[in-house]
Amino acid sequence: METAVSVASKPALKKHIITGQLNHEILDAIYDYSLTSRVSESIKELYLQRLRTFGLWLMKQGIRRFTSAEKGHINCFLATYNKNNTKNGYITALRPFYRDFLNRPDLVGSMKYYQENWNLSLLQMC
């Protein structure tokens, strides 16, 4: 589903994310997804920022396209974060992107959310 719309995508995406450092393939996929995503603007911005971070990580691994990523890459990316809340945020953004947009449910279908890190002392104060 990735298309060559890089010239148009950078200005349109700049209102949501920093587009520098992204290659054309990843930038185009994020742009196309932004056109089809049916969530509020604030949620869309959050999802696009998370996709950008994942895209930059993939590029550092030598992977030029979201479609070239494998389940192991997603797991390794999530392992770079310590907090389960952060991991869950990325899972929430990556699931619809891979499942619905890229038509790759095999990569995220079995992905489970991590148990939340609750600070019990704060809960006891309520």
GUVOZA-795813 format. One line per 5 residues: number of its first residue (from 0); their letters; for each residue x, y, z of N, C-alpha, C. Coordinates in nm, 3 decimals. Layout:
<pts>
NUM = A = X:Y:Z:X:Y:Z:X:Y:Z ~ ... $
</pts>
This chain:
<pts>
0 = METAV = 0.080:-0.120:0.000:0.000:0.000:0.000:0.085:0.127:0.000 ~ 0.215:0.112:0.008:0.300:0.229:0.010:0.306:0.290:-0.129 ~ 0.294:0.422:-0.136:0.297:0.492:-0.264:0.406:0.598:-0.263 ~ 0.438:0.645:-0.381:0.543:0.745:-0.394:0.482:0.885:-0.392 ~ 0.457:0.935:-0.274:0.399:1.070:-0.260:0.487:1.157:-0.171 $
5 = SVASK = 0.615:1.129:-0.168:0.705:1.197:-0.077:0.702:1.349:-0.088 ~ 0.692:1.400:-0.207:0.693:1.545:-0.225:0.574:1.607:-0.152 ~ 0.459:1.546:-0.162:0.339:1.600:-0.098:0.332:1.565:0.050 ~ 0.392:1.455:0.088:0.373:1.406:0.224:0.445:1.488:0.329 ~ 0.563:1.536:0.300:0.638:1.610:0.403:0.562:1.731:0.457 $
10 = PALKK = 0.513:1.821:0.373:0.440:1.935:0.428:0.314:1.894:0.505 ~ 0.241:1.796:0.454:0.119:1.753:0.521:0.146:1.689:0.656 ~ 0.255:1.616:0.667:0.286:1.548:0.792:0.350:1.639:0.896 ~ 0.410:1.748:0.851:0.483:1.835:0.944:0.394:1.891:1.054 ~ 0.263:1.894:1.032:0.176:1.943:1.139:0.161:1.838:1.249 $
15 = HIITG = 0.198:1.712:1.221:0.186:1.604:1.318:0.320:1.555:1.373 ~ 0.420:1.543:1.286:0.547:1.484:1.328:0.664:1.556:1.262 ~ 0.783:1.534:1.316:0.907:1.581:1.254:0.942:1.479:1.145 ~ 0.951:1.524:1.021:0.970:1.432:0.910:1.116:1.409:0.874 ~ 1.205:1.491:0.925:1.346:1.475:0.895:1.396:1.339:0.937 $
20 = QLNHE = 1.496:1.289:0.871:1.563:1.162:0.897:1.486:1.040:0.847 ~ 1.360:1.056:0.808:1.284:0.942:0.758:1.310:0.923:0.609 ~ 1.327:0.798:0.566:1.344:0.775:0.423:1.209:0.784:0.353 ~ 1.210:0.786:0.221:1.087:0.805:0.144:0.986:0.693:0.167 ~ 1.034:0.569:0.175:0.943:0.456:0.190:0.866:0.464:0.321 $
25 = ILDAI = 0.934:0.494:0.429:0.870:0.502:0.560:0.783:0.627:0.568 ~ 0.834:0.738:0.518:0.756:0.861:0.518:0.626:0.845:0.439 ~ 0.634:0.781:0.322:0.516:0.761:0.240:0.413:0.672:0.309 ~ 0.459:0.568:0.377:0.367:0.478:0.448:0.296:0.553:0.560 ~ 0.369:0.635:0.634:0.307:0.713:0.741:0.207:0.812:0.684 $
30 = YDYSL = 0.242:0.875:0.574:0.151:0.970:0.511:0.022:0.901:0.465 ~ 0.037:0.790:0.396:-0.081:0.717:0.348:-0.169:0.672:0.464 ~ -0.106:0.626:0.571:-0.182:0.584:0.689:-0.256:0.702:0.749 ~ -0.193:0.818:0.751:-0.258:0.937:0.809:-0.384:0.974:0.732 ~ -0.388:0.942:0.604:-0.506:0.973:0.522:-0.621:0.876:0.549 $
35 = TSRVS = -0.590:0.755:0.592:-0.693:0.653:0.611:-0.732:0.634:0.756 ~ -0.653:0.682:0.848:-0.678:0.662:0.991:-0.806:0.735:1.033 ~ -0.893:0.663:1.101:-1.022:0.720:1.142:-1.026:0.740:1.293 ~ -0.937:0.819:1.341:-0.932:0.853:1.484:-0.926:1.004:1.496 ~ -0.942:1.054:1.617:-0.936:1.199:1.639:-0.798:1.251:1.602 $
40 = ESIKE = -0.790:1.380:1.578:-0.662:1.441:1.539:-0.555:1.422:1.647 ~ -0.592:1.431:1.774:-0.492:1.416:1.880:-0.441:1.272:1.887 ~ -0.529:1.175:1.869:-0.486:1.035:1.868:-0.404:1.006:1.743 ~ -0.446:1.061:1.630:-0.372:1.043:1.506:-0.228:1.094:1.522 ~ -0.214:1.212:1.581:-0.080:1.268:1.601:0.005:1.176:1.688 $
45 = LYLQR = -0.053:1.123:1.794:0.019:1.032:1.882:0.060:0.905:1.808 ~ -0.030:0.846:1.730:0.001:0.726:1.652:0.112:0.755:1.551 ~ 0.103:0.868:1.482:0.204:0.901:1.381:0.341:0.923:1.444 ~ 0.344:0.985:1.562:0.470:1.003:1.632:0.532:0.868:1.669 ~ 0.448:0.776:1.712:0.498:0.643:1.748:0.544:0.566:1.625 $
50 = LRTFG = 0.473:0.580:1.515:0.517:0.517:1.390:0.650:0.576:1.344 ~ 0.666:0.706:1.361:0.792:0.771:1.325:0.907:0.713:1.407 ~ 0.886:0.700:1.538:0.990:0.645:1.625:1.025:0.503:1.584 ~ 0.923:0.422:1.558:0.947:0.284:1.514:1.017:0.284:1.378 ~ 0.977:0.371:1.288:1.041:0.380:1.157:1.188:0.416:1.167 $
55 = LWLMK = 1.220:0.511:1.253:1.361:0.548:1.273:1.440:0.431:1.330 ~ 1.379:0.358:1.423:1.445:0.241:1.480:1.470:0.137:1.371 ~ 1.371:0.112:1.286:1.389:0.016:1.176:1.504:0.058:1.086 ~ 1.510:0.186:1.054:1.617:0.235:0.967:1.754:0.211:1.030 ~ 1.764:0.229:1.162:1.891:0.203:1.230:1.930:0.055:1.222 $
60 = QGIRR = 1.828:-0.030:1.206:1.852:-0.174:1.194:1.880:-0.214:1.048 ~ 1.879:-0.115:0.958:1.902:-0.142:0.817:1.778:-0.182:0.739 ~ 1.661:-0.160:0.798:1.534:-0.195:0.734:1.474:-0.067:0.678 ~ 1.446:-0.066:0.549:1.402:0.057:0.481:1.251:0.071:0.469 ~ 1.175:-0.035:0.496:1.029:-0.030:0.480:0.961:-0.095:0.600 $
65 = FTSAE = 0.844:-0.042:0.634:0.764:-0.107:0.738:0.727:-0.249:0.696 ~ 0.706:-0.270:0.567:0.664:-0.401:0.518:0.775:-0.506:0.526 ~ 0.898:-0.462:0.547:1.010:-0.556:0.560:1.033:-0.599:0.703 ~ 0.965:-0.537:0.797:0.981:-0.573:0.938:0.916:-0.708:0.965 ~ 0.972:-0.778:1.062:0.917:-0.905:1.105:0.873:-0.894:1.250 $
70 = KGHIN = 0.804:-0.995:1.297:0.754:-0.996:1.435:0.869:-0.976:1.535 ~ 0.982:-1.037:1.507:1.099:-1.023:1.594:1.149:-0.880:1.604 ~ 1.139:-0.806:1.495:1.179:-0.665:1.497:1.089:-0.585:1.590 ~ 0.959:-0.610:1.583:0.866:-0.539:1.671:0.896:-0.572:1.816 ~ 0.920:-0.700:1.845:0.952:-0.740:1.982:1.082:-0.678:2.032 $
75 = CFLAT = 1.182:-0.673:1.946:1.310:-0.610:1.984:1.291:-0.461:2.008 ~ 1.212:-0.397:1.925:1.184:-0.255:1.944:1.116:-0.231:2.079 ~ 1.014:-0.309:2.108:0.943:-0.293:2.235:1.035:-0.318:2.354 ~ 1.131:-0.408:2.338:1.225:-0.440:2.446:1.318:-0.324:2.479 ~ 1.324:-0.224:2.392:1.410:-0.109:2.421:1.349:-0.018:2.526 $
80 = YNKNN = 1.223:-0.042:2.561:1.154:0.041:2.661:1.138:-0.037:2.791 ~ 1.153:0.033:2.903:1.142:-0.031:3.033:1.000:-0.032:3.087 ~ 0.925:0.073:3.060:0.792:0.085:3.118:0.687:0.016:3.031 ~ 0.606:-0.065:3.096:0.501:-0.137:3.025:0.399:-0.042:2.964 ~ 0.374:0.070:3.029:0.280:0.168:2.974:0.328:0.219:2.839 $
85 = TKNGY = 0.457:0.242:2.825:0.514:0.288:2.699:0.502:0.179:2.593 ~ 0.536:0.056:2.630:0.523:-0.057:2.537:0.379:-0.070:2.489 ~ 0.284:-0.058:2.581:0.143:-0.070:2.545:0.100:0.040:2.450 ~ 0.154:0.159:2.467:0.124:0.269:2.376:0.169:0.239:2.234 ~ 0.287:0.180:2.222:0.336:0.143:2.090:0.254:0.029:2.030 $
90 = ITALR = 0.216:-0.067:2.113:0.132:-0.177:2.064:0.000:-0.121:2.011 ~ -0.057:-0.026:2.084:-0.184:0.035:2.042:-0.171:0.104:1.907 ~ -0.057:0.164:1.879:-0.035:0.231:1.751:0.002:0.133:1.640 ~ 0.082:0.032:1.672:0.130:-0.061:1.569:0.023:-0.161:1.525 ~ -0.065:-0.201:1.616:-0.166:-0.302:1.581:-0.252:-0.262:1.461 $
95 = PFYRD = -0.322:-0.149:1.466:-0.405:-0.116:1.349:-0.323:-0.085:1.224 ~ -0.204:-0.032:1.244:-0.118:0.000:1.129:-0.082:-0.127:1.053 ~ -0.034:-0.228:1.125:0.004:-0.352:1.058:-0.117:-0.438:1.022 ~ -0.212:-0.448:1.112:-0.328:-0.536:1.089:-0.418:-0.484:0.977 ~ -0.457:-0.358:0.985:-0.557:-0.304:0.894:-0.497:-0.234:0.772 $
100 = FLNRP = -0.396:-0.152:0.795:-0.341:-0.071:0.685:-0.247:-0.152:0.596 ~ -0.152:-0.222:0.656:-0.056:-0.299:0.577:-0.104:-0.442:0.550 ~ -0.218:-0.477:0.608:-0.275:-0.611:0.590:-0.176:-0.720:0.633 ~ -0.115:-0.699:0.749:-0.019:-0.796:0.804:-0.058:-0.833:0.948 ~ -0.176:-0.890:0.967:-0.218:-0.925:1.102:-0.128:-1.032:1.165 $
105 = DLVGS = -0.056:-1.107:1.083:0.035:-1.209:1.134:0.144:-1.151:1.223 ~ 0.178:-1.025:1.204:0.284:-0.963:1.284:0.236:-0.915:1.421 ~ 0.110:-0.881:1.431:0.062:-0.821:1.556:-0.058:-0.893:1.617 ~ -0.111:-0.993:1.549:-0.232:-1.060:1.595:-0.220:-1.124:1.732 ~ -0.105:-1.182:1.761:-0.088:-1.250:1.889:-0.021:-1.161:1.995 $
110 = MKYYQ = 0.002:-1.037:1.959:0.069:-0.945:2.051:-0.023:-0.910:2.167 ~ 0.026:-0.929:2.288:-0.052:-0.902:2.409:-0.001:-0.776:2.476 ~ -0.092:-0.710:2.547:-0.053:-0.593:2.625:0.023:-0.638:2.749 ~ 0.114:-0.554:2.793:0.191:-0.579:2.914:0.110:-0.534:3.035 ~ 0.134:-0.598:3.147:0.065:-0.557:3.270:0.110:-0.416:3.306 $
115 = ENWNL = 0.014:-0.332:3.339:0.044:-0.193:3.372:0.126:-0.183:3.500 ~ 0.213:-0.084:3.505:0.293:-0.058:3.625:0.221:0.044:3.711 ~ 0.148:-0.003:3.807:0.073:0.088:3.895:0.154:0.114:4.020 ~ 0.155:0.236:4.062:0.222:0.274:4.185:0.119:0.257:4.299 ~ 0.134:0.149:4.372:0.035:0.116:4.475:0.026:0.221:4.584 $
120 = SLLQM = 0.136:0.287:4.614:0.131:0.388:4.718:0.041:0.505:4.677 ~ 0.041:0.538:4.550:-0.048:0.645:4.502:-0.194:0.601:4.505 ~ -0.218:0.474:4.471:-0.355:0.423:4.473:-0.413:0.420:4.614 ~ -0.327:0.391:4.712:-0.373:0.384:4.850:-0.409:0.520:4.904 ~ -0.354:0.626:4.846:-0.382:0.762:4.893:-0.519:0.811:4.847 $
125 = C = -0.577:0.749:4.748:-0.707:0.794:4.692:-0.823:0.752:4.779 $
</pts>
